[in-house]
Amino acid sequence: MDILGIDELIEQREMEVECHSCHASNTRTLGWMRNRHETSCDSCGEVIVLGTADLRAQVRNTERLLRVLGQQLTEQLSHHRAGWGG
C-alpha cells in the first residue's frame, strides 16, 4: 500500500460526532470534517461545532494512528514479498 492509498483510507475513515443537544451520534468522514467548521445533527438539526480543540485532537490522533497502521502494513507486506522472492 502506498502513501496515496493510506491517505485515501484516512480521508474515508468515519468518525462519530455526538450532538451536545440530543446526544445522538452523527457519522462523518475525516476528509469531510477537515474542511468544515460545523455540521447539523442528523436527529435534531442542532448545529454541532467541529472546530473544538477536543474534536480536532481526536481527528489528529485518529489520522496519526491510521498512518502508523498503514506504515506497519506496508512494511509487513514488503517483508513477505521479499521472503517470497519478489
MARBAKE-802205 format. One record per residue: residue number from 1; residue in one letter; x, y, z of N, C-alpha, C, O, CB in turn. Coordinates in Angstrom, 1 decimal. Glycine has a CB too. Example, Ala and Ser with C-alpha at 12.3 -4.5 7.8 and 13.67 -1.06 7.14 Angstrom:
! MARBAKE-802205
(1; 'a'; (13.2; -5.7; 7.8); (12.3; -4.5; 7.8); (13.2; -3.3; 7.8); (14.2; -3.3; 8.5); (11.3; -4.5; 9.0))
(2; 's'; (12.8; -2.2; 7.1); (13.7; -1.1; 7.1); (12.9; 0.0; 7.9); (13.4; 1.1; 8.0); (14.1; -0.6; 5.7))
//
This chain:
! MARBAKE-802205
(1; 'm'; (0.9; -1.2; 0.0); (0.0; 0.0; 0.0); (0.9; 1.2; 0.0); (1.8; 1.3; 0.8); (-1.0; 0.0; 1.2))
(2; 'd'; (0.6; 2.1; -0.9); (1.5; 3.3; -1.0); (0.8; 4.5; -0.2); (-0.3; 4.3; 0.4); (1.6; 3.8; -2.5))
(3; 'i'; (1.6; 5.6; -0.1); (1.1; 6.7; 0.7); (-0.2; 7.2; 0.2); (-1.1; 7.6; 1.0); (2.1; 7.8; 0.6))
(4; 'l'; (-0.5; 7.3; -1.1); (-1.7; 7.7; -1.7); (-2.9; 6.8; -1.2); (-4.0; 7.3; -0.9); (-1.7; 7.8; -3.2))
(5; 'g'; (-2.6; 5.5; -1.1); (-3.7; 4.6; -0.7); (-4.0; 4.8; 0.8); (-5.1; 4.8; 1.2); (-3.2; 3.2; -0.9))
(6; 'i'; (-3.0; 5.1; 1.6); (-3.2; 5.4; 3.0); (-3.9; 6.7; 3.2); (-4.9; 6.8; 4.0); (-1.8; 5.4; 3.8))
(7; 'd'; (-3.5; 7.7; 2.4); (-4.2; 9.0; 2.5); (-5.7; 8.9; 2.2); (-6.5; 9.5; 2.8); (-3.5; 10.0; 1.6))
(8; 'e'; (-6.0; 8.1; 1.1); (-7.4; 7.9; 0.7); (-8.2; 7.2; 1.8); (-9.3; 7.5; 2.1); (-7.4; 7.1; -0.6))
(9; 'l'; (-7.6; 6.2; 2.4); (-8.2; 5.4; 3.5); (-8.5; 6.4; 4.7); (-9.6; 6.3; 5.3); (-7.4; 4.3; 4.0))
(10; 'i'; (-7.6; 7.3; 5.0); (-7.7; 8.2; 6.1); (-8.9; 9.2; 5.8); (-9.7; 9.4; 6.6); (-6.4; 9.0; 6.4))
(11; 'e'; (-8.9; 9.7; 4.6); (-10.0; 10.6; 4.2); (-11.4; 10.0; 4.3); (-12.3; 10.6; 4.7); (-9.8; 11.1; 2.7))
(12; 'q'; (-11.5; 8.7; 4.0); (-12.7; 8.0; 4.1); (-13.1; 7.4; 5.4); (-14.2; 6.9; 5.6); (-12.7; 6.8; 3.1))
(13; 'r'; (-12.2; 7.4; 6.4); (-12.4; 6.9; 7.7); (-13.6; 7.7; 8.4); (-13.5; 8.9; 8.4); (-11.1; 7.0; 8.6))
(14; 'e'; (-14.5; 7.0; 8.9); (-15.7; 7.6; 9.6); (-15.4; 7.8; 11.0); (-14.7; 7.0; 11.7); (-16.9; 6.8; 9.3))
(15; 'm'; (-16.0; 8.8; 11.6); (-15.8; 9.2; 13.0); (-17.2; 9.6; 13.5); (-17.9; 10.2; 12.8); (-14.7; 10.3; 13.2))
(16; 'e'; (-17.4; 9.2; 14.7); (-18.7; 9.6; 15.4); (-18.6; 11.0; 16.0); (-17.6; 11.2; 16.7); (-19.1; 8.5; 16.4))
(17; 'v'; (-19.6; 11.8; 15.8); (-19.6; 13.1; 16.4); (-20.9; 13.2; 17.2); (-22.0; 13.1; 16.6); (-19.5; 14.3; 15.3))
(18; 'e'; (-20.8; 13.4; 18.5); (-22.0; 13.5; 19.3); (-22.6; 14.9; 19.3); (-21.9; 15.9; 19.4); (-21.7; 13.1; 20.7))
(19; 'c'; (-23.9; 14.9; 19.2); (-24.7; 16.2; 19.4); (-24.8; 16.5; 20.9); (-25.2; 15.6; 21.7); (-26.1; 16.0; 18.7))
(20; 'h'; (-24.4; 17.7; 21.2); (-24.5; 18.1; 22.6); (-25.9; 18.4; 23.1); (-26.2; 18.5; 24.3); (-23.6; 19.3; 22.9))
(21; 's'; (-26.8; 18.5; 22.1); (-28.2; 18.9; 22.5); (-29.0; 17.6; 22.7); (-29.6; 17.5; 23.8); (-28.8; 19.6; 21.3))
(22; 'c'; (-29.0; 16.6; 21.8); (-29.8; 15.4; 21.9); (-29.0; 14.2; 22.2); (-29.5; 13.1; 22.4); (-30.7; 15.2; 20.7))
(23; 'h'; (-27.7; 14.3; 22.1); (-26.7; 13.2; 22.4); (-26.7; 12.1; 21.3); (-26.3; 11.0; 21.5); (-27.0; 12.6; 23.7))
(24; 'a'; (-27.3; 12.4; 20.1); (-27.3; 11.5; 19.0); (-25.9; 11.4; 18.5); (-25.1; 12.3; 18.5); (-28.3; 11.9; 17.9))
(25; 's'; (-25.6; 10.2; 17.9); (-24.3; 10.0; 17.3); (-24.4; 10.3; 15.8); (-25.3; 9.7; 15.1); (-23.8; 8.6; 17.6))
(26; 'n'; (-23.6; 11.1; 15.3); (-23.6; 11.5; 13.9); (-22.3; 11.1; 13.2); (-21.2; 11.3; 13.8); (-23.8; 13.1; 13.7))
(27; 't'; (-22.3; 10.4; 12.1); (-21.1; 9.8; 11.4); (-20.7; 10.8; 10.3); (-21.5; 11.1; 9.5); (-21.4; 8.4; 10.9))
(28; 'r'; (-19.4; 11.1; 10.3); (-18.9; 12.0; 9.3); (-17.5; 11.4; 9.0); (-16.8; 10.8; 9.8); (-18.8; 13.5; 9.7))
(29; 't'; (-17.0; 11.6; 7.7); (-15.7; 11.1; 7.4); (-14.7; 12.2; 7.8); (-15.0; 13.4; 7.9); (-15.6; 10.8; 5.8))
(30; 'l'; (-13.4; 11.7; 8.0); (-12.4; 12.7; 8.4); (-12.1; 13.7; 7.3); (-11.9; 14.9; 7.6); (-11.1; 11.9; 8.7))
(31; 'g'; (-12.2; 13.2; 6.0); (-12.0; 14.2; 4.9); (-13.0; 15.2; 4.9); (-12.8; 16.4; 4.6); (-11.9; 13.4; 3.6))
(32; 'w'; (-14.3; 14.9; 5.1); (-15.4; 15.8; 5.1); (-15.2; 16.8; 6.3); (-15.5; 18.0; 6.1); (-16.7; 15.0; 5.3))
(33; 'm'; (-14.9; 16.3; 7.5); (-14.8; 17.2; 8.6); (-13.6; 18.1; 8.5); (-13.6; 19.2; 9.1); (-14.6; 16.3; 9.9))
(34; 'r'; (-12.6; 17.7; 7.9); (-11.3; 18.5; 7.8); (-11.6; 19.9; 7.2); (-11.0; 20.9; 7.5); (-10.3; 17.8; 7.0))
(35; 'n'; (-12.6; 20.0; 6.3); (-12.8; 21.2; 5.5); (-14.0; 22.0; 6.0); (-14.5; 22.9; 5.4); (-13.0; 20.9; 4.1))
(36; 'r'; (-14.6; 21.6; 7.2); (-15.8; 22.3; 7.7); (-15.6; 22.6; 9.2); (-14.8; 22.0; 9.9); (-17.0; 21.4; 7.5))
(37; 'h'; (-16.3; 23.6; 9.6); (-16.2; 24.1; 11.0); (-17.4; 23.6; 11.8); (-17.4; 23.6; 13.0); (-16.1; 25.6; 11.0))
(38; 'e'; (-18.5; 23.3; 11.1); (-19.7; 22.9; 11.8); (-20.6; 22.0; 10.9); (-20.4; 21.9; 9.7); (-20.6; 24.1; 12.2))
(39; 't'; (-21.5; 21.2; 11.5); (-22.4; 20.4; 10.8); (-23.7; 20.4; 11.6); (-23.8; 20.9; 12.7); (-21.9; 18.9; 10.7))
(40; 's'; (-24.8; 19.9; 11.0); (-26.1; 19.8; 11.7); (-26.3; 18.4; 12.1); (-25.9; 17.4; 11.5); (-27.2; 20.3; 10.8))
(41; 'c'; (-26.9; 18.3; 13.3); (-27.2; 16.9; 13.8); (-28.3; 16.3; 12.9); (-29.2; 16.9; 12.5); (-27.8; 17.1; 15.3))
(42; 'd'; (-28.0; 15.0; 12.6); (-29.0; 14.3; 11.8); (-30.3; 14.0; 12.5); (-31.3; 13.8; 11.8); (-28.4; 12.9; 11.4))
(43; 's'; (-30.3; 14.1; 13.8); (-31.5; 13.8; 14.6); (-32.4; 15.0; 14.9); (-33.6; 15.0; 14.7); (-31.2; 13.1; 15.8))
(44; 'c'; (-31.7; 16.0; 15.4); (-32.5; 17.2; 15.9); (-32.2; 18.5; 15.1); (-32.9; 19.5; 15.2); (-32.2; 17.4; 17.3))
(45; 'g'; (-31.2; 18.5; 14.2); (-30.9; 19.6; 13.4); (-30.0; 20.7; 14.1); (-29.7; 21.7; 13.5); (-32.1; 20.3; 13.0))
(46; 'e'; (-29.7; 20.5; 15.3); (-28.9; 21.4; 16.1); (-27.5; 21.5; 15.5); (-27.0; 20.5; 14.9); (-28.7; 21.0; 17.6))
(47; 'v'; (-26.9; 22.7; 15.5); (-25.5; 22.9; 15.0); (-24.5; 22.2; 15.9); (-24.5; 22.4; 17.1); (-25.2; 24.4; 14.8))
(48; 'i'; (-23.6; 21.5; 15.3); (-22.5; 20.8; 16.0); (-21.2; 21.5; 15.5); (-20.9; 21.5; 14.3); (-22.5; 19.3; 15.8))
(49; 'v'; (-20.5; 22.1; 16.4); (-19.2; 22.8; 16.1); (-18.1; 21.7; 16.0); (-17.9; 21.0; 16.9); (-18.9; 23.9; 17.2))
(50; 'l'; (-17.5; 21.7; 14.8); (-16.4; 20.7; 14.6); (-15.1; 21.2; 14.9); (-14.1; 20.4; 15.0); (-16.5; 20.2; 13.1))
(51; 'g'; (-14.9; 22.5; 15.1); (-13.6; 23.1; 15.3); (-13.2; 23.1; 16.8); (-12.3; 23.9; 17.1); (-13.6; 24.5; 14.8))
(52; 't'; (-13.8; 22.4; 17.6); (-13.4; 22.4; 19.0); (-12.1; 21.7; 19.2); (-11.7; 20.9; 18.4); (-14.5; 21.7; 19.9))
(53; 'a'; (-11.3; 22.2; 20.2); (-10.0; 21.6; 20.4); (-10.0; 20.1; 20.7); (-9.2; 19.4; 20.2); (-9.3; 22.3; 21.6))
(54; 'd'; (-11.0; 19.6; 21.4); (-11.2; 18.2; 21.7); (-11.4; 17.4; 20.5); (-10.8; 16.4; 20.3); (-12.3; 18.0; 22.7))
(55; 'l'; (-12.3; 17.8; 19.6); (-12.7; 17.1; 18.4); (-11.5; 17.1; 17.4); (-11.2; 16.1; 16.8); (-13.9; 17.7; 17.8))
(56; 'r'; (-10.8; 18.3; 17.3); (-9.7; 18.3; 16.4); (-8.6; 17.4; 16.9); (-7.9; 16.8; 16.1); (-9.2; 19.8; 16.3))
(57; 'a'; (-8.4; 17.3; 18.2); (-7.4; 16.4; 18.7); (-7.7; 15.0; 18.4); (-6.8; 14.2; 18.1); (-7.2; 16.6; 20.3))
(58; 'q'; (-9.0; 14.6; 18.5); (-9.4; 13.3; 18.2); (-9.2; 13.0; 16.7); (-8.7; 11.9; 16.4); (-10.9; 13.1; 18.5))
(59; 'v'; (-9.4; 13.9; 15.8); (-9.2; 13.8; 14.4); (-7.7; 13.5; 14.2); (-7.3; 12.6; 13.4); (-9.7; 15.0; 13.6))
(60; 'r'; (-6.9; 14.4; 14.7); (-5.4; 14.3; 14.5); (-4.9; 12.9; 15.1); (-4.1; 12.3; 14.4); (-4.7; 15.4; 15.3))
(61; 'n'; (-5.4; 12.5; 16.2); (-5.0; 11.2; 16.8); (-5.4; 10.1; 15.9); (-4.6; 9.1; 15.7); (-5.5; 11.1; 18.2))
(62; 't'; (-6.6; 10.1; 15.4); (-7.1; 9.0; 14.5); (-6.3; 9.0; 13.3); (-5.9; 7.9; 12.8); (-8.6; 9.3; 14.2))
(63; 'e'; (-6.0; 10.1; 12.7); (-5.2; 10.2; 11.5); (-3.8; 9.6; 11.7); (-3.2; 8.9; 10.9); (-5.1; 11.6; 10.9))
(64; 'r'; (-3.2; 10.0; 12.9); (-1.8; 9.5; 13.2); (-1.9; 8.0; 13.4); (-1.0; 7.3; 12.8); (-1.4; 10.2; 14.5))
(65; 'l'; (-2.8; 7.5; 14.1); (-2.9; 6.0; 14.3); (-3.1; 5.3; 13.0); (-2.5; 4.2; 12.8); (-4.0; 5.7; 15.2))
(66; 'l'; (-3.9; 5.8; 12.1); (-4.1; 5.2; 10.8); (-2.9; 5.2; 9.9); (-2.6; 4.3; 9.2); (-5.3; 5.8; 10.0))
(67; 'r'; (-2.1; 6.3; 10.0); (-0.8; 6.4; 9.3); (0.2; 5.4; 9.8); (0.8; 4.7; 9.0); (-0.2; 7.8; 9.4))
(68; 'v'; (0.3; 5.2; 11.1); (1.2; 4.3; 11.7); (0.8; 2.8; 11.3); (1.6; 2.0; 10.9); (1.2; 4.4; 13.2))
(69; 'l'; (-0.5; 2.5; 11.3); (-1.0; 1.2; 10.9); (-0.7; 1.0; 9.4); (-0.3; -0.1; 9.1); (-2.5; 1.1; 11.2))
(70; 'g'; (-0.9; 2.0; 8.6); (-0.6; 1.8; 7.2); (0.8; 1.6; 6.9); (1.2; 0.7; 6.1); (-1.1; 3.1; 6.4))
(71; 'q'; (1.7; 2.3; 7.7); (3.1; 2.1; 7.5); (3.5; 0.7; 8.0); (4.4; 0.0; 7.3); (3.9; 3.1; 8.3))
(72; 'q'; (3.0; 0.2; 9.1); (3.3; -1.1; 9.6); (2.8; -2.2; 8.6); (3.5; -3.2; 8.3); (2.6; -1.4; 10.9))
(73; 'l'; (1.6; -2.0; 8.0); (1.1; -3.0; 7.0); (2.0; -3.0; 5.7); (2.3; -4.0; 5.2); (-0.3; -2.6; 6.6))
(74; 't'; (2.5; -1.8; 5.3); (3.3; -1.7; 4.2); (4.6; -2.4; 4.4); (5.2; -3.1; 3.6); (3.6; -0.2; 3.8))
(75; 'e'; (5.2; -2.2; 5.6); (6.5; -2.9; 6.0); (6.3; -4.4; 6.0); (7.1; -5.2; 5.5); (7.0; -2.4; 7.3))
(76; 'q'; (5.2; -4.9; 6.6); (4.9; -6.3; 6.6); (4.8; -6.9; 5.3); (5.3; -8.0; 5.0); (3.7; -6.6; 7.5))
(77; 'l'; (4.0; -6.2; 4.4); (3.9; -6.7; 3.0); (5.2; -6.8; 2.3); (5.5; -7.7; 1.5); (2.9; -5.8; 2.2))
(78; 's'; (6.1; -5.8; 2.5); (7.4; -5.7; 1.9); (8.2; -6.9; 2.3); (8.9; -7.5; 1.5); (8.1; -4.4; 2.2))
(79; 'h'; (8.2; -7.2; 3.6); (8.9; -8.4; 4.2); (8.4; -9.7; 3.6); (9.2; -10.6; 3.3); (8.9; -8.4; 5.7))
(80; 'h'; (7.1; -9.8; 3.5); (6.5; -11.0; 3.0); (6.9; -11.2; 1.5); (7.3; -12.3; 1.1); (5.0; -11.0; 3.1))
(81; 'r'; (6.9; -10.1; 0.8); (7.2; -10.2; -0.7); (8.7; -10.6; -0.8); (9.1; -11.3; -1.7); (6.9; -8.9; -1.4))
(82; 'a'; (9.5; -10.0; 0.0); (11.0; -10.3; -0.1); (11.2; -11.8; 0.3); (12.1; -12.4; -0.3); (11.8; -9.4; 0.9))
(83; 'g'; (10.4; -12.3; 1.2); (10.6; -13.7; 1.6); (10.1; -14.6; 0.5); (10.5; -15.8; 0.5); (9.8; -14.0; 2.8))
(84; 'w'; (9.2; -14.1; -0.4); (8.7; -15.0; -1.5); (9.5; -14.8; -2.7); (9.1; -15.3; -3.8); (7.2; -14.6; -1.7))
(85; 'g'; (10.5; -14.1; -2.6); (11.4; -13.9; -3.8); (10.9; -12.8; -4.7); (11.3; -12.7; -5.9); (11.4; -15.2; -4.6))
(86; 'g'; (10.0; -11.9; -4.3); (9.5; -10.9; -5.1); (9.7; -9.6; -4.6); (9.3; -8.6; -5.2); (8.1; -11.1; -5.5))
//
